């Protein structure tokens, strides 16, 4: 994978290129809590990225599904710090995406990459994954449960002042 750029727009529960699909620049790229749709070519694969919060040994479990007889299916790959550790092709079927063991450092990235195999037609997919530390601690990260949604930026000093004033007794109640 040459570069990683976060999808800029969060619309209807998913990350995408813009307010409508297909986006003029990013095409059909869509990533949701349970799957998504690949981009128009190999340069526009959709990537779910996970950062290791600490060093340790992990295992990865999941299931990649393409549920349409049309099209040519999708390819799913898992990369640990840029190195491919697994790849699966699926068309109108599902396949287990298991990595029994991998070693990560604090801050390591694991990329779950889904791309088209040739044609972008009918390339919606489901791919839920779970990353578990296997070193005795019960630490688990679930892609569906912990799907990142946008967070409002913190208020600046003026915004905080306005919030305080709006919550004062004098502004909240009319005598």
Backbone as numpy.savetxt, mean C-alpha at the origin, in Angstrom:
# Nx Ny Nz CAx CAy CAz Cx Cy Cz
13.39 -2.39 -8.94 12.54 -1.22 -8.94 13.44 0.01 -8.94
13.25 0.86 -9.91 14.13 2.01 -10.08 13.82 3.15 -9.11
12.54 3.46 -8.90 12.20 4.55 -7.99 10.83 4.28 -7.37
10.56 5.00 -6.30 9.30 4.86 -5.58 8.75 6.25 -5.34
7.53 6.49 -5.80 6.86 7.76 -5.60 5.47 7.48 -5.03
5.14 8.02 -3.86 3.81 7.77 -3.30 2.70 8.29 -4.22
1.60 7.57 -4.26 0.45 8.03 -5.02 -0.10 9.29 -4.33
-0.43 10.31 -5.10 -0.73 11.62 -4.50 -2.14 11.83 -3.97
-3.14 11.07 -4.44 -4.53 11.39 -4.08 -5.19 10.22 -3.36
-5.89 10.53 -2.27 -6.68 9.52 -1.55 -8.14 9.79 -1.84
-8.78 8.91 -2.64 -10.17 9.10 -3.07 -10.92 7.79 -2.86
-12.10 7.85 -2.27 -12.97 6.68 -2.09 -12.24 5.49 -1.47
-11.43 5.73 -0.46 -10.78 4.65 0.27 -9.54 4.09 -0.38
-9.01 4.74 -1.41 -7.82 4.22 -2.06 -6.89 5.33 -2.54
-5.62 4.98 -2.67 -4.61 5.91 -3.19 -4.55 5.76 -4.70
-4.50 6.89 -5.41 -4.45 6.88 -6.87 -3.77 8.15 -7.37
-3.68 8.26 -8.68 -2.99 9.40 -9.29 -3.74 10.71 -9.21
-5.06 10.66 -9.20 -5.85 11.89 -9.17 -7.29 11.58 -8.83
-8.17 12.54 -9.09 -9.56 12.40 -8.69 -10.34 11.42 -9.55
-9.87 11.13 -10.75 -10.60 10.19 -11.62 -9.66 9.13 -12.17
-10.25 8.01 -12.56 -9.50 6.93 -13.19 -9.94 6.78 -14.63
-9.04 6.61 -15.57 -7.59 6.65 -15.38 -7.09 8.08 -15.24
-6.01 8.22 -14.50 -5.36 9.51 -14.32 -4.52 9.81 -15.57
-4.48 11.07 -16.05 -3.72 11.37 -17.26 -2.23 11.01 -17.17
-1.63 11.13 -15.99 -0.20 10.81 -15.86 0.06 9.39 -15.38
-0.70 8.93 -14.40 -0.42 7.64 -13.78 -1.33 6.51 -14.23
-2.28 6.80 -15.10 -3.14 5.74 -15.62 -4.04 5.14 -14.57
-4.13 3.82 -14.57 -5.05 3.09 -13.71 -4.50 2.77 -12.33
-3.33 3.30 -11.95 -2.73 3.00 -10.64 -3.73 3.26 -9.52
-3.98 2.23 -8.72 -4.90 2.33 -7.59 -4.46 1.34 -6.53
-4.40 1.78 -5.29 -4.04 0.90 -4.19 -5.03 1.11 -3.05
-5.69 0.01 -2.64 -6.66 0.04 -1.55 -6.17 -0.86 -0.42
-6.95 -0.94 0.64 -6.58 -1.78 1.78 -6.53 -3.25 1.41
-7.26 -3.65 0.38 -7.31 -5.07 0.03 -6.72 -5.40 -1.33
-6.29 -4.42 -2.09 -5.74 -4.70 -3.42 -5.61 -3.45 -4.23
-6.13 -3.49 -5.46 -6.07 -2.31 -6.31 -6.10 -2.65 -7.78
-5.43 -1.83 -8.58 -5.32 -2.01 -10.03 -3.94 -1.54 -10.45
-3.30 -2.29 -11.33 -1.96 -1.93 -11.77 -1.99 -0.75 -12.72
-0.83 -0.12 -12.91 -0.70 0.99 -13.84 -0.64 0.50 -15.28
-0.51 1.44 -16.20 -0.59 1.13 -17.63 0.61 0.39 -18.18
1.75 0.42 -17.50 2.95 -0.24 -18.00 3.84 -0.61 -16.81
4.99 -1.22 -17.11 5.87 -1.67 -16.04 6.48 -0.53 -15.23
6.53 0.67 -15.80 7.04 1.82 -15.07 6.01 2.37 -14.08
4.78 1.86 -14.12 3.73 2.34 -13.23 3.10 1.19 -12.45
3.98 0.37 -11.88 3.50 -0.69 -10.99 2.97 -0.04 -9.71
2.06 -0.70 -9.03 1.61 -0.20 -7.73 2.40 -0.93 -6.64
2.78 -0.18 -5.62 3.67 -0.71 -4.59 3.11 -0.37 -3.22
2.98 -1.39 -2.40 2.67 -1.19 -0.99 4.02 -1.32 -0.28
4.44 -0.29 0.44 5.76 -0.28 1.08 5.60 -0.34 2.59
6.37 -1.24 3.20 6.39 -1.39 4.65 7.80 -1.13 5.13
7.94 -0.36 6.22 9.24 -0.07 6.83 9.36 -0.87 8.13
10.46 -1.59 8.28 10.68 -2.38 9.49 10.94 -1.45 10.67
10.15 -1.55 11.74 10.35 -0.68 12.89 11.55 -1.09 13.74
12.06 -2.30 13.54 13.22 -2.78 14.28 13.87 -3.93 13.52
15.06 -4.28 13.93 15.77 -5.40 13.30 15.17 -6.72 13.78
15.30 -7.74 12.96 14.83 -9.07 13.35 14.58 -9.96 12.16
14.08 -11.14 12.46 13.70 -12.09 11.42 12.18 -12.05 11.28
11.72 -11.99 10.05 10.28 -11.89 9.79 9.87 -13.01 8.86
8.56 -13.24 8.82 7.98 -14.06 7.77 6.80 -13.29 7.20
6.50 -13.57 5.94 5.46 -12.84 5.23 4.47 -13.85 4.69
3.20 -13.59 4.94 2.13 -14.44 4.41 1.11 -13.58 3.69
0.52 -14.14 2.67 -0.50 -13.41 1.94 -1.09 -14.24 0.82
-2.01 -13.63 0.08 -2.63 -14.29 -1.06 -2.90 -13.24 -2.11
-2.34 -13.47 -3.32 -2.53 -12.59 -4.47 -3.60 -13.21 -5.35
-4.61 -12.41 -5.71 -5.72 -12.92 -6.52 -6.02 -11.98 -7.68
-6.26 -12.57 -8.83 -6.77 -11.87 -10.02 -8.03 -12.65 -10.37
-9.18 -12.02 -10.33 -10.45 -12.74 -10.40 -11.23 -12.51 -11.70
-10.53 -12.32 -12.81 -11.22 -12.07 -14.08 -10.67 -13.00 -15.16
-11.55 -13.61 -15.97 -11.04 -14.42 -17.09 -10.46 -13.54 -18.21
-10.92 -12.27 -18.28 -10.40 -11.36 -19.30 -8.99 -10.93 -18.92
-8.28 -10.37 -19.88 -6.94 -9.86 -19.64 -5.91 -10.98 -19.52
-4.71 -10.60 -19.10 -3.63 -11.58 -18.98 -3.12 -11.74 -17.55
-3.81 -11.17 -16.59 -3.43 -11.33 -15.19 -2.38 -10.34 -14.74
-1.86 -10.56 -13.54 -0.89 -9.66 -12.93 0.30 -10.45 -12.38
1.35 -9.71 -12.11 2.55 -10.28 -11.47 2.71 -9.59 -10.12
2.94 -10.37 -9.08 3.22 -9.82 -7.77 4.64 -10.18 -7.37
5.35 -9.24 -6.80 6.73 -9.47 -6.36 6.90 -8.89 -4.97
7.76 -9.53 -4.18 8.14 -8.99 -2.88 9.63 -8.71 -2.93
10.00 -7.48 -2.55 11.40 -7.06 -2.52 11.75 -6.64 -1.10
12.85 -7.15 -0.60 13.37 -6.75 0.71 14.62 -5.93 0.45
14.56 -4.66 0.83 15.66 -3.72 0.57 16.10 -3.76 -0.89
15.12 -3.82 -1.80 15.40 -3.78 -3.23 15.74 -5.12 -3.86
15.89 -6.17 -3.07 16.24 -7.49 -3.60 14.97 -8.35 -3.68
14.69 -8.88 -4.88 13.50 -9.70 -5.08 13.65 -11.02 -4.33
12.67 -11.31 -3.45 12.69 -12.56 -2.69 11.54 -13.48 -3.07
10.62 -13.00 -3.91 9.51 -13.82 -4.37 8.79 -13.17 -5.52
8.26 -14.01 -6.43 7.49 -13.50 -7.57 6.42 -14.53 -7.94
5.22 -14.02 -8.24 4.10 -14.88 -8.58 3.32 -14.30 -9.74
2.86 -15.15 -10.64 1.99 -14.76 -11.75 0.62 -15.36 -11.48
-0.42 -14.56 -11.71 -1.78 -15.06 -11.45 -2.74 -14.49 -12.48
-3.60 -15.35 -13.02 -4.64 -14.94 -13.97 -5.89 -15.75 -13.66
-6.97 -15.05 -13.30 -8.25 -15.69 -12.97 -8.09 -16.79 -11.92
-7.28 -16.51 -10.91 -6.96 -17.50 -9.89 -6.37 -16.75 -8.69
-5.93 -17.49 -7.70 -5.21 -16.89 -6.58 -4.05 -17.79 -6.21
-3.04 -17.19 -5.58 -1.84 -17.93 -5.20 -1.35 -17.42 -3.86
-0.85 -18.34 -3.02 -0.27 -17.95 -1.75 1.07 -17.26 -2.01
1.31 -16.16 -1.30 2.56 -15.42 -1.44 3.29 -15.50 -0.10
4.08 -16.52 0.05 4.72 -16.81 1.33 6.23 -16.64 1.24
6.78 -15.94 2.20 8.22 -15.83 2.40 8.45 -16.33 3.82
8.96 -17.57 3.97 9.06 -18.14 5.31 10.00 -17.40 6.25
11.08 -16.82 5.71 11.99 -16.09 6.59 12.79 -15.07 5.79
12.96 -13.91 6.40 13.80 -12.85 5.85 14.35 -12.06 7.04
15.54 -11.54 6.88 16.17 -10.76 7.93 16.10 -9.29 7.55
15.64 -8.47 8.49 15.53 -7.03 8.23 16.29 -6.26 9.30
16.74 -5.07 8.91 17.34 -4.13 9.85 16.29 -3.08 10.18
16.49 -2.33 11.21 15.58 -1.22 11.50 15.61 -0.27 10.30
14.43 0.06 9.76 14.32 0.94 8.60 14.34 0.22 7.26
14.55 -1.09 7.25 14.50 -1.84 5.98 13.14 -1.65 5.33
13.13 -1.68 3.99 11.85 -1.57 3.28 11.49 -2.91 2.67
10.22 -3.22 2.75 9.68 -4.38 2.05 8.63 -3.83 1.10
8.83 -4.09 -0.19 7.92 -3.62 -1.22 7.10 -4.77 -1.76
5.79 -4.58 -1.80 4.87 -5.52 -2.40 4.45 -4.90 -3.73
5.04 -5.36 -4.82 4.91 -4.73 -6.13 3.96 -5.55 -6.98
2.99 -4.88 -7.60 2.07 -5.54 -8.53 2.11 -4.78 -9.84
2.33 -5.52 -10.94 2.40 -4.88 -12.24 1.66 -5.71 -13.28
1.47 -5.08 -14.44 0.79 -5.77 -15.53 1.78 -6.71 -16.23
1.25 -7.75 -16.82 2.10 -8.70 -17.54 2.23 -8.34 -19.01
1.56 -7.35 -19.45 1.59 -6.95 -20.85 0.46 -5.98 -21.13
-0.76 -6.45 -20.92 -1.94 -5.62 -21.13 -2.45 -5.14 -19.78
-2.92 -3.90 -19.73 -3.47 -3.34 -18.49 -4.96 -3.67 -18.34
-5.52 -4.30 -19.33 -6.95 -4.60 -19.34 -7.33 -5.60 -18.24
-8.32 -5.25 -17.44 -8.88 -6.12 -16.40 -7.83 -6.56 -15.39
-6.97 -5.65 -14.97 -5.89 -6.00 -14.05 -6.13 -5.55 -12.61
-7.38 -5.61 -12.17 -7.67 -5.42 -10.75 -7.18 -6.65 -10.00
-6.74 -6.47 -8.77 -6.20 -7.59 -8.00 -6.55 -7.41 -6.53
-6.48 -8.51 -5.79 -6.58 -8.52 -4.34 -5.25 -9.03 -3.82
-4.70 -8.35 -2.80 -3.46 -8.84 -2.19 -3.38 -8.28 -0.78
-3.76 -9.12 0.17 -3.64 -8.78 1.58 -2.43 -9.54 2.13
-1.58 -8.86 2.87 -0.38 -9.49 3.41 -0.27 -9.23 4.91
0.45 -10.13 5.57 0.75 -9.98 6.99 2.25 -10.22 7.16
2.91 -9.30 7.84 4.33 -9.43 8.17 4.41 -9.71 9.67
5.11 -10.79 10.03 5.23 -11.17 11.44 6.71 -11.29 11.80
7.05 -10.76 12.96 8.38 -11.02 13.50 8.37 -12.43 14.07
9.43 -13.19 13.78 9.51 -14.58 14.24 10.55 -14.78 15.31
10.81 -13.77 16.11 11.86 -13.88 17.12 11.30 -13.93 18.54
10.14 -14.51 18.68 9.56 -14.69 20.00 8.55 -13.64 20.40
8.66 -12.44 19.86 7.69 -11.40 20.18 6.49 -11.54 19.27
5.31 -11.28 19.78 4.08 -11.38 19.00 3.81 -10.05 18.33
4.61 -9.72 17.32 4.48 -8.46 16.63 4.06 -8.74 15.19
2.96 -8.12 14.77 2.37 -8.43 13.47 1.86 -7.16 12.81
2.04 -7.09 11.49 1.57 -5.94 10.71 0.69 -6.46 9.59
-0.56 -6.02 9.57 -1.56 -6.48 8.61 -1.87 -5.37 7.62
-1.68 -5.63 6.33 -1.85 -4.59 5.31 -3.28 -4.09 5.21
-4.24 -4.93 5.50 -5.64 -4.49 5.43 -6.01 -3.66 6.65
-5.61 -4.11 7.83 -5.98 -3.42 9.06 -5.21 -2.12 9.25
-4.00 -2.05 8.71 -3.16 -0.88 8.94 -2.90 -0.12 7.64
-3.91 -0.06 6.79 -3.79 0.66 5.53 -3.68 2.15 5.81
-2.66 2.81 5.24 -2.45 4.22 5.57 -3.44 5.15 4.89
-4.14 5.91 5.70 -5.03 6.95 5.18 -4.39 8.30 5.45
-4.77 9.31 4.69 -4.12 10.61 4.89 -4.39 11.18 6.28
-3.42 11.88 6.77 -3.50 12.50 8.09 -3.47 14.01 7.88
-4.36 14.71 8.55 -4.38 16.17 8.43 -3.09 16.73 9.01
-2.51 17.71 8.35 -1.27 18.30 8.90 -1.57 19.00 10.23
-0.58 19.06 11.12 -0.81 19.73 12.40 -1.06 21.22 12.19
-1.83 21.80 13.11 -2.12 23.23 13.04 -0.88 24.05 13.32
-0.73 25.15 12.58 0.35 26.08 12.88 -0.07 26.94 14.08
0.76 27.89 14.48 0.48 28.71 15.67 -0.84 29.46 15.55
-1.13 30.04 14.38 -2.39 30.78 14.19 -3.59 29.84 14.25
-3.46 28.68 13.68 -4.55 27.71 13.72 -4.82 27.24 15.14
-3.77 27.03 15.92 -3.93 26.64 17.31 -4.62 27.74 18.12
-4.23 28.99 17.87 -4.86 30.12 18.56 -6.35 30.18 18.22
-6.68 30.04 16.94 -8.09 30.06 16.53 -8.87 28.94 17.20
-8.27 27.75 17.29 -8.93 26.61 17.94 -9.19 26.91 19.41
-8.22 27.48 20.10 -8.38 27.82 21.52 -9.50 28.85 21.69
-9.50 29.89 20.85 -10.53 30.92 20.97 -11.92 30.35 20.70
-12.04 29.45 19.73 -13.34 28.87 19.43 -13.86 27.99 20.57
-12.95 27.48 21.39 -13.37 26.62 22.50 -13.58 27.38 23.81
-13.38 28.68 23.83 -13.57 29.44 25.06 -15.05 29.54 25.41
-15.30 29.72 26.65 -16.66 29.82 27.15 -17.41 30.98 26.50
-16.72 32.09 26.27 -17.35 33.28 25.71 -17.85 33.04 24.28
-17.19 32.22 23.53 -17.60 31.94 22.15 -18.51 30.73 22.02
-18.47 29.85 23.02 -19.27 28.63 22.95 -20.72 28.86 23.37
-20.93 29.78 24.29 -22.27 29.97 24.85 -22.71 31.43 24.70
-23.97 31.61 24.41 -24.56 32.95 24.31 -25.37 33.19 25.56
-25.15 34.33 26.22 -25.90 34.67 27.44 -27.21 35.29 27.08
